[in-house]
């Protein structure tokens, strides 16, 4: 059985492009802003010492390295 990683967050998955947290029930990627919010909440749940701003910065840096978000205008500073 081959494993892959979610192209949005990097979580290990068995098939498809996106994990259950980054996609809807049809496998479509959630929007940028929703994904930022979900990942920011995840980082804060993992480390309660992170401020909202620090968790958001960590999220944006991580997303910039992921295939689903590479070149996104909001990560390039265009929007």
ZINORRA-V127225 format. One record per pair of residues at least 6 apart in sequence whose ideal C-beta (glycine too) atoms are under 7 Angstrom apart, sorted by the first residue. I is the first residue (numbers start at 0). GAP is how many residues later the second one is. Records with the same first field share a line. If there is no record, write none. Layout:
BEGIN
I->GAP ; GAP
END
This chain:
BEGIN
0->13
2->9 ; 11
3->9
4->6 ; 7 ; 8
5->7 ; 12 ; 13 ; 16
6->10 ; 11 ; 59 ; 60 ; 61
7->10 ; 14 ; 21 ; 27 ; 58 ; 60 ; 61
8->10 ; 12 ; 13 ; 30 ; 57
9->56
10->8
12->6
15->11
17->9 ; 11
20->17
21->7 ; 8 ; 13
22->6 ; 7
23->6
28->39
31->40 ; 42
35->20 ; 23 ; 24
38->20 ; 23 ; 24
39->15 ; 16 ; 19
42->7 ; 12 ; 15 ; 16
43->6 ; 11
59->15
62->6 ; 12
63->11
68->6
72->6
END
